[in-house]
């Protein structure tokens, strides 16, 4: 019988994810405060890129760990 093994991400990885999400939140906040349309578009795009980046990092971590847990012993 094989049991699924999952490894938790390290504290440094989680801190990195949170830091990138925080920077994305700051970019969205700057977009709401910006007075010129160009700055608003720039900060909205930057925030979206950062949030999508974190989603990709979490998905990559999940896929790598699911392959490890599905590997035969």
FENQUI-V91945 format. One line per field, one symbol per residue. ss: DSSP state (a for helix, b for strand, c for the rest). A space follows every 50 residues. Layout:
ss: ???
This chain:
ss: ccccccccccaaaaaaaaaaaaaaaaaaaaaaacccaaaaaaaaaaaaaa aaaaaaaaaaaaaaaaaaaaccc
